[in-house]
Amino acid sequence: MEDVVNVFLCRDGRDIEISMNEYEDEQRRFTDNIKVNRHKRTVTINEEWVTMFVIYPEYLAGMHINEITISTRMSTGGDLDKLKHMLVAARQGRLAFKSTQA
C-alpha cells in the first residue's frame, strides 16, 4: 500500500466495531463528509484523511503511516506481546513515511 494512512490499533474485532463507531461520532462534530467502510475497516474524512483499524501486525506491512493511535481497550486489557509487535510494525511504517518526506 503506497497511500499514507493513520492507524488505530485495536484488541479484536469487537474493539474495532466500538472504536470505529466512537471515532466516526467524534469526527462528525467537525465535518459531515465521512465515509465508513466496515469491510475494509477504514474511516475516510473529506475523501483524503484515511484511518485504518487493525488487529494484527501483519496488516501493517508495507503501509506508510502518518499517525498511530492505540485503543483504550487494547492498552488496558490486551495482550502486551501483541501490542509490542503491532507498535514495532507501525513504527516501521511511520519511518517509511518520514523517509519519503525527506
C-alpha positions as CSV (number, residue, x, y, z in Angstrom):
1,M,0.0,0.0,0.0
2,E,1.5,3.3,-1.1
3,D,-1.1,5.6,0.4
4,V,-0.4,7.4,3.7
5,V,-2.8,6.3,6.4
6,N,-3.4,6.7,10.1
7,V,-3.7,3.5,12.0
8,F,-5.8,2.7,15.0
9,L,-4.5,-0.4,16.8
10,C,-7.3,-2.5,18.3
11,R,-7.6,-5.5,20.5
12,D,-10.1,-7.7,18.5
13,G,-13.0,-7.5,16.1
14,R,-15.4,-6.2,18.7
15,D,-12.9,-3.5,19.7
16,I,-12.7,-2.4,16.0
17,E,-16.5,-2.0,15.9
18,I,-16.6,0.0,19.0
19,S,-13.6,2.1,18.1
20,M,-14.9,2.8,14.6
21,N,-18.2,4.0,16.0
22,E,-16.6,6.2,18.6
23,Y,-14.2,7.7,16.0
24,E,-16.9,8.3,13.5
25,D,-19.1,10.1,16.1
26,E,-16.2,12.2,17.2
27,Q,-15.3,13.2,13.7
28,R,-18.9,14.1,12.8
29,R,-18.7,17.0,15.2
30,F,-16.2,18.6,12.7
31,T,-17.5,17.5,9.3
32,D,-20.3,15.5,7.7
33,N,-18.0,14.3,4.8
34,I,-17.2,10.9,6.4
35,K,-17.3,7.5,4.7
36,V,-17.2,4.4,6.8
37,N,-16.2,1.1,5.1
38,R,-16.7,-1.7,7.7
39,H,-15.5,-4.4,5.3
40,K,-12.1,-2.7,4.8
41,R,-12.2,-1.3,8.4
42,T,-11.5,2.2,7.3
43,V,-12.9,5.7,8.0
44,T,-12.3,8.3,5.4
45,I,-12.7,12.0,6.2
46,N,-13.1,14.6,3.4
47,E,-12.1,11.9,0.9
48,E,-8.4,12.2,1.8
49,W,-7.8,11.5,5.6
50,V,-7.9,7.7,5.9
51,T,-7.8,5.9,9.3
52,M,-7.4,2.2,9.2
53,F,-8.4,0.0,12.2
54,V,-6.2,-3.1,12.6
55,I,-5.9,-6.1,15.0
56,Y,-2.9,-7.9,13.6
57,P,0.7,-6.6,13.0
58,E,0.7,-8.3,9.6
59,Y,-1.9,-5.8,8.3
60,L,0.6,-3.0,8.8
61,A,3.2,-4.4,6.4
62,G,4.1,-2.0,3.6
63,M,2.0,0.9,4.9
64,H,3.2,4.4,5.1
65,I,1.8,5.6,8.4
66,N,1.2,9.2,9.4
67,E,-0.3,8.8,12.9
68,I,-0.6,5.8,15.3
69,T,-3.5,5.6,17.8
70,I,-3.9,2.8,20.4
71,S,-7.4,1.7,21.5
72,T,-8.0,2.1,25.2
73,R,-9.3,-1.5,25.3
74,M,-6.0,-2.6,23.7
75,S,-3.8,-0.7,26.0
76,T,-5.6,-1.7,29.2
77,G,-6.8,-5.3,28.5
78,G,-4.9,-6.5,25.5
79,D,-2.0,-8.9,25.1
80,L,1.2,-7.0,25.7
81,D,3.2,-9.1,23.3
82,K,0.7,-8.4,20.5
83,L,0.7,-4.7,21.3
84,K,4.5,-4.7,21.2
85,H,4.6,-6.4,17.8
86,M,1.9,-4.0,16.4
87,L,3.9,-1.0,17.6
88,V,7.1,-2.2,16.0
89,A,5.3,-2.8,12.7
90,A,3.5,0.6,12.9
91,R,6.8,2.3,13.7
92,Q,8.4,0.8,10.6
93,G,5.5,2.3,8.6
94,R,6.0,5.6,10.3
95,L,9.7,5.6,9.5
96,A,8.9,4.7,5.8
97,F,6.5,7.7,5.7
98,K,9.1,10.0,7.2
99,S,11.8,8.8,4.7
100,T,9.6,9.8,1.8
101,Q,9.2,13.3,3.1
102,A,12.9,13.9,3.4
